[in-house]
């Protein structure tokens, strides 16, 4: 009975060791999977930061462009006013010469 008990204990130990090896392999797979996910997340985080910076730069460029457009429109309006005034002056200068 003693040897049979010892043999049963040995078989149970081998079974437990086999299960432990399986669990260890599964855990290692999970660790590898999580490391890969962490790497992907780190890359994605860096990309998000880059996009955030790029977006801020584009917004600034847009702001500058809009300001330039406003300035150009203002200058254009002033030029149109000057042209209209010059046309009036030319008209006024031309009118007396036709009358005389």
N, CA, C and O atoms as a MOPAC input file, in Angstrom:
PM7 MOZYME 1SCF
protein

 N      0.83300 1    -1.20400 1     0.00000 1
 C      0.00000 1     0.00000 1     0.00000 1
 C      0.86000 1     1.24400 1     0.00000 1
 O      0.51600 1     2.25500 1    -0.61200 1
 N      1.99700 1     1.15700 1     0.70200 1
 C      2.86500 1     2.32700 1     0.80400 1
 C      3.43900 1     2.71300 1    -0.55800 1
 O      3.49000 1     3.89100 1    -0.91300 1
 N      3.87600 1     1.68400 1    -1.32600 1
 C      4.45200 1     1.94900 1    -2.64900 1
 C      3.39300 1     2.45500 1    -3.61800 1
 O      3.67400 1     3.30900 1    -4.45800 1
 N      2.18400 1     1.93400 1    -3.50400 1
 C      1.09500 1     2.37500 1    -4.37900 1
 C      0.75100 1     3.82700 1    -4.06400 1
 O      0.51300 1     4.62300 1    -4.97200 1
 N      0.72400 1     4.17200 1    -2.77900 1
 C      0.46000 1     5.55100 1    -2.36900 1
 C      1.55400 1     6.47100 1    -2.90200 1
 O      1.28100 1     7.56800 1    -3.39000 1
 N      2.81600 1     5.99600 1    -2.79700 1
 C      3.93700 1     6.77600 1    -3.30000 1
 C      3.83500 1     6.98000 1    -4.81200 1
 O      4.11800 1     8.06800 1    -5.31300 1
 N      3.43200 1     5.93500 1    -5.54000 1
 C      3.28900 1     6.01400 1    -6.98600 1
 C      2.16500 1     6.99000 1    -7.34900 1
 O      2.30100 1     7.77300 1    -8.28900 1
 N      1.06300 1     6.94100 1    -6.61000 1
 C     -0.05700 1     7.86900 1    -6.85900 1
 C      0.38500 1     9.31400 1    -6.62400 1
 O      0.04700 1    10.21200 1    -7.39500 1
 N      1.13700 1     9.52000 1    -5.56000 1
 C      1.63000 1    10.85900 1    -5.23700 1
 C      2.57000 1    11.35200 1    -6.34700 1
 O      2.52900 1    12.51800 1    -6.74000 1
 N      3.41600 1    10.44200 1    -6.84200 1
 C      4.33800 1    10.78400 1    -7.91400 1
 C      3.57500 1    11.17800 1    -9.18400 1
 O      3.92000 1    12.15700 1    -9.84500 1
 N      2.53900 1    10.40900 1    -9.51400 1
 C      1.72800 1    10.70500 1   -10.69400 1
 C      1.01700 1    12.05300 1   -10.53900 1
 O      0.93100 1    12.83700 1   -11.48400 1
 N      0.51800 1    12.30000 1    -9.34400 1
 C     -0.15500 1    13.58500 1    -9.09000 1
 C      0.83400 1    14.74300 1    -9.21200 1
 O      0.50000 1    15.80100 1    -9.74500 1
 N      2.05700 1    14.53300 1    -8.71200 1
 C      3.08900 1    15.56100 1    -8.81200 1
 C      3.42300 1    15.83900 1   -10.27000 1
 O      3.56500 1    16.99600 1   -10.66500 1
 N      3.55100 1    14.78300 1   -11.07300 1
 C      3.84900 1    14.94800 1   -12.49500 1
 C      2.70000 1    15.67900 1   -13.18100 1
 O      2.92200 1    16.54500 1   -14.02700 1
 N      1.48700 1    15.32700 1   -12.81300 1
 C      0.31000 1    15.99200 1   -13.37800 1
 C      0.29700 1    17.47900 1   -13.01500 1
 O      0.03300 1    18.33400 1   -13.86000 1
 N      0.58900 1    17.77100 1   -11.73700 1
 C      0.63300 1    19.16400 1   -11.27700 1
 C      1.75100 1    19.92300 1   -12.00400 1
 O      1.55100 1    21.06700 1   -12.41400 1
 N      2.91000 1    19.30900 1   -12.16600 1
 C      4.02300 1    19.94400 1   -12.87600 1
 C      3.65100 1    20.24000 1   -14.32200 1
 O      3.97300 1    21.30700 1   -14.84500 1
 N      2.96600 1    19.28500 1   -14.97300 1
 C      2.54200 1    19.48300 1   -16.35400 1
 C      1.56300 1    20.66500 1   -16.43900 1
 O      1.66800 1    21.51200 1   -17.32700 1
 N      0.61800 1    20.70200 1   -15.50500 1
 C     -0.34700 1    21.80400 1   -15.47900 1
 C      0.35700 1    23.13400 1   -15.21400 1
 O      0.00000 1    24.15400 1   -15.80300 1
 N      1.34700 1    23.12500 1   -14.33500 1
 C      2.09900 1    24.34200 1   -14.04300 1
 C      2.85000 1    24.83400 1   -15.27500 1
 O      2.88500 1    26.03000 1   -15.56200 1
 N      3.46400 1    23.86700 1   -16.01400 1
 C      4.15800 1    24.25700 1   -17.25100 1
 C      3.18100 1    24.89100 1   -18.24800 1
 O      3.50400 1    25.88000 1   -18.90400 1
 N      1.98700 1    24.30900 1   -18.35000 1
 C      0.96500 1    24.83500 1   -19.24700 1
 C      0.54700 1    26.24900 1   -18.82100 1
 O      0.43800 1    27.15500 1   -19.64800 1
 N      0.31800 1    26.41400 1   -17.52300 1
 C     -0.06700 1    27.73000 1   -17.00600 1
 C      1.05200 1    28.73900 1   -17.24300 1
 O      0.79500 1    29.87900 1   -17.62800 1
 N      2.29200 1    28.31700 1   -17.01300 1
 C      3.44100 1    29.20000 1   -17.23400 1
 C      3.51800 1    29.63100 1   -18.70000 1
 O      3.78300 1    30.79600 1   -18.99500 1
 N      3.28100 1    28.67300 1   -19.63000 1
 C      3.30900 1    28.99100 1   -21.06100 1
 C      2.17600 1    29.96400 1   -21.41000 1
 O      2.37300 1    30.91500 1   -22.16700 1
 N      0.99500 1    29.71300 1   -20.85000 1
 C     -0.14100 1    30.60700 1   -21.10300 1
 C      0.13900 1    32.01700 1   -20.56000 1
 O     -0.16100 1    33.01700 1   -21.21200 1
 N      0.71200 1    32.07200 1   -19.37100 1
 C      1.05100 1    33.36800 1   -18.78300 1
 C      2.10500 1    34.10100 1   -19.61600 1
 O      2.02400 1    35.31600 1   -19.79300 1
 N      3.08900 1    33.36600 1   -20.12200 1
 C      4.12500 1    33.97400 1   -20.94800 1
 C      3.52300 1    34.51900 1   -22.24000 1
 O      3.89400 1    35.59800 1   -22.70200 1
 N      2.59300 1    33.76300 1   -22.81600 1
 C      1.89600 1    34.24800 1   -24.02000 1
 C      1.14500 1    35.54100 1   -23.72000 1
 O      1.16300 1    36.48900 1   -24.50500 1
 N      0.48700 1    35.55400 1   -22.56500 1
 C     -0.27000 1    36.75400 1   -22.18100 1
 C      0.68100 1    37.93400 1   -21.96500 1
 O      0.38000 1    39.05100 1   -22.38600 1
 N      1.82000 1    37.70100 1   -21.31700 1
 C      2.82000 1    38.74600 1   -21.09600 1
 C      3.30000 1    39.30000 1   -22.43700 1
 O      3.40100 1    40.51400 1   -22.61500 1
 N      3.59400 1    38.40100 1   -23.37600 1
 C      4.04500 1    38.83600 1   -24.70100 1
 C      2.97100 1    39.66400 1   -25.39700 1
 O      3.25900 1    40.69000 1   -26.01400 1
 N      1.72900 1    39.19900 1   -25.28700 1
 C      0.60600 1    39.91800 1   -25.89300 1
 C      0.46800 1    41.31800 1   -25.28700 1
 O      0.25000 1    42.29400 1   -26.00500 1
 N      0.59700 1    41.40500 1   -23.96700 1
 C      0.47600 1    42.70100 1   -23.29400 1
 C      1.64700 1    43.62700 1   -23.63300 1
 O      1.46500 1    44.83700 1   -23.76500 1
 N      2.84800 1    43.05800 1   -23.77500 1
 C      4.00400 1    43.87100 1   -24.17000 1
 C      3.79300 1    44.45100 1   -25.56600 1
 O      4.09000 1    45.61800 1   -25.82100 1
 N      3.27100 1    43.61000 1   -26.47000 1
 C      2.99900 1    44.05600 1   -27.83000 1
 C      1.94900 1    45.16700 1   -27.82700 1
 O      2.07600 1    46.16000 1   -28.54300 1
 N      0.90500 1    44.98000 1   -27.00500 1
 C     -0.15500 1    45.99400 1   -26.91000 1
 C      0.40100 1    47.30000 1   -26.34400 1
 O      0.03800 1    48.38600 1   -26.79800 1
 N      1.28500 1    47.18600 1   -25.34700 1
 C      1.90200 1    48.37800 1   -24.76700 1
 C      2.72400 1    49.12200 1   -25.81400 1
 O      2.69300 1    50.35000 1   -25.89300 1
 N      3.46100 1    48.35300 1   -26.61500 1
 C      4.26000 1    48.96000 1   -27.67400 1
 C      3.36500 1    49.69800 1   -28.66900 1
 O      3.66200 1    50.82800 1   -29.05700 1
 N      2.27000 1    49.05800 1   -29.07900 1
 C      1.33000 1    49.69600 1   -30.00400 1
 C      0.72600 1    50.94900 1   -29.38200 1
 O      0.60100 1    51.98100 1   -30.04100 1
 N      0.35300 1    50.85100 1   -28.10800 1
 C     -0.23700 1    52.01100 1   -27.42500 1
 C      0.74400 1    53.16800 1   -27.32500 1
 O      0.36700 1    54.33100 1   -27.46800 1
 N      2.01800 1    52.83500 1   -27.07700 1
 C      3.05300 1    53.86900 1   -26.98200 1
 C      3.21500 1    54.57400 1   -28.32800 1
 O      3.31800 1    55.79900 1   -28.39000 1
 N      3.23500 1    53.78000 1   -29.40800 1
 C      3.34600 1    54.36800 1   -30.75200 1
 C      2.12900 1    55.23000 1   -31.05500 1
 O      2.25800 1    56.33100 1   -31.59100 1
 N      0.93900 1    54.72500 1   -30.71000 1
 C     -0.29300 1    55.48200 1   -30.97000 1
 C     -0.28600 1    56.77600 1   -30.16400 1
 O     -0.70700 1    57.82100 1   -30.65900 1
 N      0.19000 1    56.70900 1   -28.93100 1
 C      0.26500 1    57.90000 1   -28.08000 1
 C      1.19100 1    58.95000 1   -28.69700 1
 O      0.87900 1    60.14100 1   -28.71500 1
 N      2.33200 1    58.48400 1   -29.19900 1
 C      3.28300 1    59.40400 1   -29.85000 1
 C      2.64800 1    60.03100 1   -31.09100 1
 O      2.82700 1    61.22100 1   -31.35200 1
 N      1.90500 1    59.22200 1   -31.85600 1
 C      1.25000 1    59.74200 1   -33.05600 1
 C      0.19500 1    60.78100 1   -32.68600 1
 O      0.06600 1    61.80600 1   -33.35600 1
 N     -0.55700 1    60.51600 1   -31.62000 1
 C     -1.58000 1    61.46900 1   -31.17900 1
 C     -0.92000 1    62.78300 1   -30.77100 1
 O     -1.41400 1    63.85900 1   -31.10900 1
 N      0.19600 1    62.69900 1   -30.04600 1
 C      0.91500 1    63.91500 1   -29.64600 1
 C      1.40600 1    64.68100 1   -30.86600 1
 O      1.28500 1    65.90400 1   -30.92800 1
 N      1.97000 1    63.94500 1   -31.85600 1
 C      2.44000 1    64.58700 1   -33.09100 1
 C      1.28900 1    65.27900 1   -33.81000 1
 O      1.42300 1    66.40800 1   -34.28100 1
 N      0.14500 1    64.57900 1   -33.88800 1
 C     -1.02500 1    65.15800 1   -34.55700 1
 C     -1.52800 1    66.39700 1   -33.81600 1
 O     -1.96700 1    67.36900 1   -34.43000 1
 N     -1.45600 1    66.34500 1   -32.49400 1
 C     -1.88700 1    67.49100 1   -31.68000 1
 C     -1.01400 1    68.71100 1   -31.98700 1
 O     -1.51600 1    69.82000 1   -32.16600 1
 N      0.30500 1    68.48300 1   -32.04500 1
 C      1.25000 1    69.56900 1   -32.35200 1
 C      1.01100 1    70.08700 1   -33.77100 1
 O      0.95800 1    71.29400 1   -34.00500 1
 N      0.86700 1    69.14500 1   -34.71500 1
 C      0.63500 1    69.53100 1   -36.11200 1
 C     -0.66800 1    70.32000 1   -36.23900 1
 O     -0.73200 1    71.30700 1   -36.97200 1
 N     -1.69500 1    69.88500 1   -35.53000 1
 C     -2.98400 1    70.57600 1   -35.55600 1
 C     -2.84700 1    72.00200 1   -35.02000 1
 O     -3.41800 1    72.93900 1   -35.57700 1
 N     -2.09100 1    72.15500 1   -33.94800 1
 C     -1.87500 1    73.48700 1   -33.37900 1
 C     -1.14400 1    74.38100 1   -34.38400 1
 O     -1.47300 1    75.55800 1   -34.53100 1
 N     -0.14900 1    73.81200 1   -35.07500 1
 C      0.59400 1    74.57800 1   -36.09000 1
 C     -0.31600 1    74.98000 1   -37.24700 1
 O     -0.24200 1    76.10200 1   -37.74800 1
 N     -1.17800 1    74.04400 1   -37.66700 1
 C     -2.09800 1    74.34100 1   -38.77200 1
 C     -3.10500 1    75.41000 1   -38.36400 1
 O     -3.44400 1    76.28400 1   -39.16200 1
 N     -3.58400 1    75.34200 1   -37.12000 1
 C     -4.51600 1    76.36500 1   -36.64600 1
 C     -3.85900 1    77.73600 1   -36.63300 1
 O     -4.47900 1    78.73200 1   -37.00400 1
 N     -2.59100 1    77.78500 1   -36.20300 1
 C     -1.85200 1    79.04900 1   -36.18600 1
 C     -1.67500 1    79.57000 1   -37.61300 1
 O     -1.86100 1    80.75900 1   -37.87100 1
 N     -1.31500 1    78.67400 1   -38.53700 1
 C     -1.13400 1    79.06900 1   -39.93400 1
 C     -2.45100 1    79.58200 1   -40.52000 1
 O     -2.47100 1    80.55800 1   -41.27000 1
 N     -3.54500 1    78.91400 1   -40.17000 1
 C     -4.86400 1    79.34300 1   -40.64000 1
 C     -5.19800 1    80.72900 1   -40.09900 1
 O     -5.72100 1    81.58100 1   -40.81700 1
 N     -4.88900 1    80.93800 1   -38.83100 1
 C     -5.13700 1    82.23800 1   -38.19100 1
 C     -4.35100 1    83.34300 1   -38.91500 1
 O     -4.88700 1    84.41300 1   -39.20000 1
 N     -3.07800 1    83.06500 1   -39.20400 1
 C     -2.21900 1    84.03400 1   -39.90200 1
 C     -2.77300 1    84.30600 1   -41.30000 1
 O     -2.83600 1    85.45400 1   -41.74100 1
 N     -3.17500 1    83.23600 1   -41.98900 1
 C     -3.72600 1    83.37700 1   -43.34500 1
 C     -5.00400 1    84.20500 1   -43.33400 1
 O     -5.20000 1    85.07600 1   -44.18100 1
 N     -5.86700 1    83.92600 1   -42.36800 1
 C     -7.12000 1    84.68700 1   -42.26900 1
 C     -6.83600 1    86.16200 1   -41.98400 1
 O     -7.50700 1    87.04600 1   -42.51600 1
 N     -5.82900 1    86.41800 1   -41.13500 1
 C     -5.46100 1    87.80000 1   -40.83000 1
 C     -4.93100 1    88.50000 1   -42.08400 1
 O     -5.26300 1    89.65500 1   -42.34800 1
 N     -4.10600 1    87.78700 1   -42.85000 1
 C     -3.57800 1    88.35500 1   -44.10300 1
 C     -4.71200 1    88.64000 1   -45.08300 1
 O     -4.71500 1    89.66100 1   -45.77000 1
 N     -5.67500 1    87.71800 1   -45.13500 1
 C     -6.81500 1    87.91700 1   -46.04400 1
 C     -7.60500 1    89.16600 1   -45.64100 1
 O     -7.99700 1    89.96200 1   -46.49400 1
 N     -7.83600 1    89.32900 1   -44.33000 1
 C     -8.55300 1    90.51700 1   -43.85600 1
 C     -7.79900 1    91.78900 1   -44.22700 1
 O     -8.39100 1    92.77200 1   -44.67300 1
 N     -6.46300 1    91.75100 1   -44.03200 1
 C     -5.62800 1    92.90900 1   -44.37400 1
 C     -5.70600 1    93.19900 1   -45.87100 1
 O     -5.82700 1    94.35300 1   -46.28000 1
 N     -5.63700 1    92.13800 1   -46.68900 1
 C     -5.70400 1    92.30800 1   -48.14300 1
 C     -7.06100 1    92.87100 1   -48.55200 1
 O     -7.14200 1    93.74100 1   -49.41900 1
 N     -8.12600 1    92.37100 1   -47.92500 1
 C     -9.46300 1    92.87700 1   -48.24400 1
 C     -9.58900 1    94.35800 1   -47.86800 1
 O    -10.19000 1    95.14700 1   -48.59700 1
 N     -9.01600 1    94.71400 1   -46.72600 1
 C     -9.05000 1    96.11200 1   -46.28300 1
 C     -8.28900 1    97.00300 1   -47.26300 1
 O     -8.77000 1    98.07100 1   -47.64300 1
 N     -7.07900 1    96.55000 1   -47.67700 1
 C     -6.27600 1    97.30700 1   -48.64200 1
 C     -7.01200 1    97.42200 1   -49.97300 1
 O     -7.00900 1    98.47700 1   -50.60800 1
 N     -7.64000 1    96.32300 1   -50.38600 1
 C     -8.39700 1    96.30600 1   -51.62900 1
 C     -9.54100 1    97.33100 1   -51.57400 1
 O     -9.77700 1    98.06600 1   -52.53300 1
 N    -10.23800 1    97.36300 1   -50.44400 1
 C    -11.34600 1    98.31600 1   -50.26600 1
 C    -10.83000 1    99.76200 1   -50.35300 1
 O    -11.43300 1   100.61700 1   -51.00200 1
 N     -9.68900 1   100.00900 1   -49.67500 1
 C     -9.11200 1   101.35000 1   -49.70200 1
 C     -8.67200 1   101.73800 1   -51.11500 1
 O     -8.85100 1   102.88300 1   -51.52900 1
 N     -8.10000 1   100.78800 1   -51.85200 1
 C     -7.68700 1   101.06000 1   -53.23200 1
 C     -8.89800 1   101.37100 1   -54.10600 1
 O     -8.86700 1   102.27900 1   -54.93700 1
 N     -9.96800 1   100.59600 1   -53.90200 1
 C    -11.18700 1   100.85200 1   -54.67500 1
 C    -11.73800 1   102.23800 1   -54.37800 1
 O    -12.22300 1   102.92200 1   -55.28000 1
 N    -11.66700 1   102.65800 1   -53.11500 1
 C    -12.11000 1   104.00900 1   -52.75000 1
 C    -11.23500 1   105.06700 1   -53.43500 1
 O    -11.74000 1   106.06400 1   -53.95100 1
 N     -9.91500 1   104.83400 1   -53.43300 1
 C     -8.99300 1   105.78700 1   -54.07600 1
 C     -9.27300 1   105.87500 1   -55.57800 1
 O     -9.27600 1   106.96000 1   -56.15900 1
 N     -9.50900 1   104.71300 1   -56.19500 1
 C     -9.81700 1   104.70000 1   -57.63100 1
 C    -11.09000 1   105.49200 1   -57.90500 1
 O    -11.15200 1   106.28600 1   -58.84400 1
 N    -12.10800 1   105.26400 1   -57.06800 1
 C    -13.37000 1   105.99300 1   -57.24500 1
 C    -13.13200 1   107.49800 1   -57.10100 1
 O    -13.66700 1   108.28300 1   -57.88400 1
 N    -12.34200 1   107.90400 1   -56.11600 1
 C    -12.03500 1   109.33200 1   -55.91000 1
 C    -11.23000 1   109.89300 1   -57.08400 1
 O    -11.48200 1   111.00800 1   -57.54000 1
 N    -10.25200 1   109.10700 1   -57.57300 1
 C     -9.47200 1   109.56000 1   -58.72700 1
 C    -10.36500 1   109.71200 1   -59.96200 1
 O    -10.20900 1   110.65400 1   -60.73900 1
 N    -11.29000 1   108.78600 1   -60.13000 1
 C    -12.22500 1   108.87800 1   -61.25400 1
 C    -13.06900 1   110.15400 1   -61.16200 1
 O    -13.33700 1   110.81000 1   -62.16800 1
 N    -13.48300 1   110.49100 1   -59.93500 1
 C    -14.25400 1   111.72700 1   -59.73700 1
 C    -13.40500 1   112.94300 1   -60.11200 1
 O    -13.86000 1   113.86200 1   -60.79300 1
 N    -12.12700 1   112.91200 1   -59.63100 1
 C    -11.22800 1   114.03500 1   -59.93100 1
 C    -11.02400 1   114.16100 1   -61.43600 1
 O    -11.10300 1   115.26300 1   -61.97900 1
 N    -10.76400 1   113.04700 1   -62.11600 1
 C    -10.56400 1   113.05900 1   -63.56800 1
 C    -11.82700 1   113.58100 1   -64.25500 1
 O    -11.74900 1   114.38500 1   -65.18300 1
 N    -12.97900 1   113.12100 1   -63.79400 1
 C    -14.25700 1   113.56600 1   -64.36200 1
 C    -14.42400 1   115.07200 1   -64.18400 1
 O    -14.83400 1   115.78000 1   -65.10500 1
 N    -14.09300 1   115.55500 1   -62.96300 1
 C    -14.20900 1   116.99100 1   -62.68100 1
 C    -13.21600 1   117.80100 1   -63.51300 1
 O    -13.53000 1   118.90000 1   -63.97100 1
 N    -12.00700 1   117.24700 1   -63.70800 1
 C    -11.00400 1   117.95700 1   -64.51500 1
 C    -11.40900 1   117.97700 1   -65.98200 1
 O    -11.20100 1   118.96900 1   -66.68200 1
 N    -11.97400 1   116.90100 1   -66.42600 1
 C    -12.35500 1   116.78000 1   -67.83700 1
 C    -13.57700 1   117.63400 1   -68.16100 1
 O    -13.68000 1   118.15400 1   -69.27200 1
 N    -14.48400 1   117.78700 1   -67.23500 1
 C    -15.73800 1   118.51000 1   -67.47900 1
 C    -15.51600 1   119.97000 1   -67.85700 1
 O    -16.08800 1   120.40500 1   -68.85700 1
 N    -14.71600 1   120.76700 1   -67.12100 1
 C    -14.52500 1   122.15400 1   -67.49800 1
 C    -13.84500 1   122.30300 1   -68.85600 1
 O    -14.14900 1   123.23500 1   -69.60000 1
 N    -12.92900 1   121.39700 1   -69.18300 1
 C    -12.22500 1   121.52400 1   -70.44000 1
 C    -13.17300 1   121.29700 1   -71.62300 1
 O    -12.97500 1   121.88500 1   -72.68700 1
 N    -14.18600 1   120.46300 1   -71.45500 1
 C    -15.17100 1   120.29000 1   -72.51500 1
 C    -16.08100 1   121.50700 1   -72.60100 1
 O    -16.56100 1   121.85000 1   -73.68200 1
 N    -16.32000 1   122.15700 1   -71.47100 1
 C    -17.21800 1   123.29400 1   -71.43800 1
 C    -16.56100 1   124.52700 1   -72.10000 1
 O    -17.25300 1   125.36700 1   -72.67600 1
 N    -15.24700 1   124.62300 1   -72.01100 1
 C    -14.60500 1   125.84600 1   -72.50300 1
 C    -14.35600 1   125.85500 1   -73.96100 1
 O    -13.82100 1   126.83000 1   -74.49000 1

